[in-house]
Amino acid sequence: MTRFQIHLFPYGSDNYGMLIHAPDTGETAMIDAGDAEAARAALASTGWPLTHILITHHHGDHTAGLADIKAETGCTVIGPREMSKTIAGIDVRVWDGDTFDFAGQGVRVIATPGHTTDMVNYYFPAQNAVFTGDTLFTLGCGRVFEGTPDMMWHSLSKLAILPPDTAVYGSHEYTLVNAAFAETIEPDNPDLVARIAEVKALRAKGLPTVPSTIGHERATNPFLRASSPLIRARLGLTDATDAEVFAEIRARKDRF
């Protein structure tokens, strides 16, 4: 099986774009198109021709460069069904459970509404990689803007059951703030303590904390750990549902 090459590039204050390149076919997909200039620079630096853009949701920091890059490259744009706001320029609309082919390998669409109601993530099972947009971050998750906490919990639960070695490519570098918050929820988690040391070292060198893995997130990300007895006891929610525990954690993060 051919391994795809993945190139991470920053834009804005904390966004990441990603290029996914298949060496055998020459095809290249980009996750979102929030900044046309940054996308052009990334394509120029790699020398990869863009064939696809995979849009996760409608927010401007993920779509602002879409029209320009599509016009310049003639690429095919895949994105979510029209749910909360129109995204101009999508050629193929997808939703939960849909699959499509990229460079001879299947890509599975996982709908993860919550941050927005049109959020989709792209899972490349043969590559052990999932591109999570603003749903799941390293040690964090997206703010719930258009959905509900129950909806977001259900969406995160879909990601949590992916294989533990699945690489998680979230779209923002929020990890230091996420780490500081996670420590208030589960300060005695040794995996979290070790993970915080790792991410601080990475950021001190100017390196990204993306990707993470599903296994790391299940062990350290408070938003995936609503079933933890220690977290439940700390929050005074021993008898609550997982969704209720998640909602409390999300509310605390919103105030953090």
N, C-alpha and C positions, 0 to 999 in steps of 0.2 A: 504494500500500500504506500502510495506517495504521501509524504508529509508536506502539508502546505506550509508556506512561509508566512509569518504574521509580523507586520510592522506597525508598531504603536507610534502615534505622533500627537503631540499636545497642541491645543489651540485655546484661545480665550484665557481666562484666569485659571481654569481647573479642568477643562474638557480633554478627553482623549478621543481621537479618531483611530481607526484600525484599517489596515489593508491586509487582505487575505489573498495570497498568490499561490496558484497551482503551477509549479514548474513544468509539468508534463504538457499542459495544454496552453499555458501562457495566460490563462484567464485570471483576472484580479477583481475581487469584490471589496467594496469599502463599506464599513459600518457607519451609517449616517453621513450627513454632508452639512455640518454646521458652519463650516468656514471654507469658502472656495479657495482662498489664497493658501491656507495651510494644506488643503488637499492637493493643490497643484504642486506645492513644494515637496510633499511626500511622494507623489507620483514621479516627479523629476528625480528625486534622490535615489529612488529604487530602480527607475527605468521600467516600471511595470505598466502596461497599458490597462486602463480601467475598462472593465466589461460589465460590472454590476454595481449597483448601490443597494444596500439593504437598510431600509429605514425602520427604526424602532418605534418612534412616536412623533407627534406633531410639533413639539416645542422648538422654538426658533434656533436654539443653540445646537439642534440636531438636523435642521432642515434649511437654514438660511442660504447655504451655498448650493442647494440642490439644482435649481434651474440653470445656473451658470455651468456647473460641472456636467450636467446631462447634455446641455447644448454643445459643449466643447468636445465631449467624448463619444456621444451617441450611445452611452451605456443603457442597459436595461435596469429599471428601477423597480424593486420589489418592496412593498410596504403594507401596513395594516389596512384592514377594512375601514371605511369611513365610519368612525364611531362618535368622536367628540368634536373634531375640527377637520376640515378638508386639507389634505396635503396634495398640492398640485404637482403633477409630473410622475405619479406612480403608474407604471405599466401593468404590473401584476399585483393584485390585492390578495392578501393571505390572512389566515386566522388560525386559531388553535387546532393543532393536529394536522394542518396542511404540510405537505412536503414538496420540495422541488429539487432539481438537480443543479449542482454547481461542480463543474470540472469532473463529471463522472461520479460524484459522490452525493449522497442524499443529505439534505438539510431539513431538519424538522422545526416547524414553527411552534413556539409555546406562547400562547397568549397570557400576559401577566398584568392585567388591568389593576389599577390602584393609584399609582403615580398619575397616570392618565387612564382614560377608559380605552384608549386605542393602543396601548403598549403591547408590543410583541418582542420576543427574544428569539434568537437563532441558534439552534443546537446542531453542531457538526459531530455526530457520534463517532465517525471514523477517525476524527481528529482529536477526540476527547476535549472539545472546547465548546463553550456556550458564551454568546455575546448578549449581555443582559441589560444594555441601555441604562436606564435610570431605575431599574427594579432592584437589583442586588449589587452592592458595592463591597469592596474589601472592608470588613467589620461594620458594614452599615446597610441601609436600604433607602430607597427613595421616599421623599415626603409624600404623603397621601393628599393629592390635590383634587382629583376628579372622582376617585372611587371612595371606598369605605375601608376602615381597618380590616373588617372581615374579608373583603375582596382582596386586599393586599396580602393578608396572611395566606389565603388560598393560593395566590400566585406564587408567593415565596415557597410554599410547600411543594409546588410542582418542581421547582429548581432543586430543592433540598434532597429529592429522591434520585437525582442524577448520580452516576457513579462518583465515588469520592475523589478520584483522580482527575475529574473533569476540570479543565482550566476555566476560570471565570474572568471574563473580560468586561468589567464595568466601565462606564463612560465618564467617570469623574475621579479626580484625585482628592478625595475627601478623607483619607485614611487617618491622618493624625488627629483630626477632630473626632472622627468616629471612635478612634482608640481611647481618647480621653473620656468620651461618654461611656463606652463599653466598660471601662474600669469602674464606673459608678454603679453599674448593674451587677457585675460579677467580679469583684476585686480579688477573690481568692481562687480564681480559675487559673491553674498553673500554665495551661496551654495559652490562655490569653496574655498572661504576663510575659511569656516567651515571645509571643507574636508581636506584642507592642515593642519589645526591644528590637526585634527584627525590622519592623517598619520604621522605627526611628532611625536605625542605622542606614536603611535605604534612602530615606528622605534627606538625611544629613549629607549623603553623597550626590543628591540631586537625581536619584534613580526612582522610577515609578514603583508603586506598590501593586500594580496591575501587571499580569494576572495573579489572582489567588487560585485556590481550588475549592471545590465543593466540600471536601473533607476538612480543610482548614476553617472554612466558614461555619460548618456545622459544629466545630469544636470551640469556636471563639466569637462568633458573631451573635450578639444578644438577640437580634431580630429573628434568628433561626432557632433559638434555644428556649422558646416559651414553655417547653415541657420540663425544663430543669427544676427539680425540687428546691435547689438552693436559691435560684432566682425567684421562684414562686414564694418561698418563705420570706425572702428579703423584701419583696413587694407587698407582702400581706395578701397574696392571692392564691393561697394553697388549693382552694376548691374551685378556682375559676377554670374556664375553658382555655385552651391554647390561644384561641383568637382573642379572648379578653386579656390575657397576659400580654400578647403582642400589642394590642391597642394601648395598654398602659405604658409599655416601653416606648412605643412610637410617640405618645403624648409627652413623655418625659424628654425625649430627644428634641421634640419641637420647641420645648422651653429651655433647652440646654444652652 
